Amino acid sequence: MDSNRKFSMKIHGNDYAVEIRKIDEGIASVEVNGTVYEVEYEAERRVSKTPTLTRKPVYHTETERPRKTSKPDASKGKSIKAPLPGVILELKVKEGDSVKAGDVLMVMEAMKMENNISSPMDGTVASLKVAKGDNVLEGDPLIEIGG
């Protein structure tokens, strides 16, 4: 890219006549008070702050619209996860047991304290994901309760 840009600059009280002669892929030819310098530079990439809009597809008829159905084997239950890392001390239920909201499902030791893991809903124990003595991490599935 060829360009002829002339500037008058004052730096620390000194006057400079600066002319940018040529800019080409990371190197610029610059004349300062009659002396030509080859200057390396990095071009700063500008990032647009304008968000990109994405739109959902428009369907003109119901037959064009994809059907949303759940998989037949998809679980309708609620998975209860470990609130903290710890060890399972005791299981109070087994698969197939009916539970009410608030019932204690298991006891877990975490941070040298025993914590009761309670059911958040009424339902049936669909599956146990842990056994007595298992070490679990925060967020690990413990038990699944079906509706």
N, C-alpha and C positions, 0 to 999 in steps of 0.2 A: 504494500500500500504506500504510494507516494503521497507526500503532503508537504506543504510549506506553511508552517505555523511559526509566527514570530511573537516573542514575548519580551517585555521589559520587566525585569525583576530586581528587587532590592533585598539583599540578604545581609544582615548585620551592618547596615549602613552602606554597603557596597552595591553599585549598580552593575547589572549584568544584562547583556543583550543575548537572548537565547532563541535559537531557531531550530525547530525540529525538522530535519530534512527528509528522513526516510524512516518508516516503521515497518519492520518485516519479521514476523514469527519470532518474537522474543528478543529481537535486537533492534535498537533505534539508533539512527545517526543524528547526533545532536551537536550543533555548533554553539559554543559559549564564548562570547567576546573574540570571535575569529578563530578559535581553536576547535577542531572537530573531534568529538568523542564517540566511540561505539559503546552504547549503554545496553546492558542486558536488563530485561524487565520480565515480570510475571503478570500476565493479564488476570485481573480479578474477575471471576465468573459471577455474573449477577443472577440471583435467584429471584424468580417472580414471587411476590407476596400475595398475588391473586390466587385464590383457591380454584382448583379445577372442578368444574361441575360435572357430576355424573348423573345421568337420568335413567330411571327404570324404563324398560321397554314398554311401548304402548301396544295394547292388544285391542283390536277392533271388534273381535267376537270372542265369546266364551270358549269356543273350540280352539282358538289360538293360545289361550292362557294355559300354561302348564299346571297340572293337577298336583296339589300338595297333600300327600297322604302319609301316614306313619307306616313304618315297616311293621309287618305282622309280628316279628320277634322283638320289636322295640319294647323296652321295659317302661311301664307306666309308673314305676315306683320312685322313691326318693332315696338317694344315696347319702348316707351319713358319713362325714369325713372326720378325721382326727383333728381336734382343735390345736393340739400341741404335739411335739414328738414325745414318745413315751413307750411304755410296755403294757400289754394287755394282762391284767391280773386275774379277771374273772368274767366269764360270759354268763349272763342271767337269762338268756333266751336261746332257743334253737330254731332252725328253719321250720317254718310252718306255724309257729306260735302267733297267736293274736296279741296285739299290743295296743294300748291306748296312749294318747298324747301325754307325755310326762313320765311314762313308765321307764324305769332304769333298765337299759339294755345290756350294759357291760360296765366294768370298773377298769379304769386305766390309770397307771401311775405316770405322772409327768411332773418333773421338777420336785421330786421327793414328796409329792402329795397325791392322794388318791382322788380321782375325778370320776364322777358318775356321768356316763354318756346316756342321755335320755332320748326317748322317741319324740320327734317334733309333730307327729301326727298319729291318728288311729290307722291301723292296717294290720297286715300279716308280714312276718319276717320272710322275705323272699330268698335272701341268701346272706350268709355270714362270710365276710371277706378276710377275717382274721381268726386266729386260734389263741388259746391261753398261752401266755409266754412270748407271743410275737412282739417284736420291736416295730414301731410304726413311726413315720415321719409326719409332720404337719401336712394336712391335706390328703393323706392316704385314705382310700375308702375303707370303712370299717364294717358296715352293714347296709343292706338294702331292704327298704320296707315298701311293700306293694300296697296299692289302694284298695 
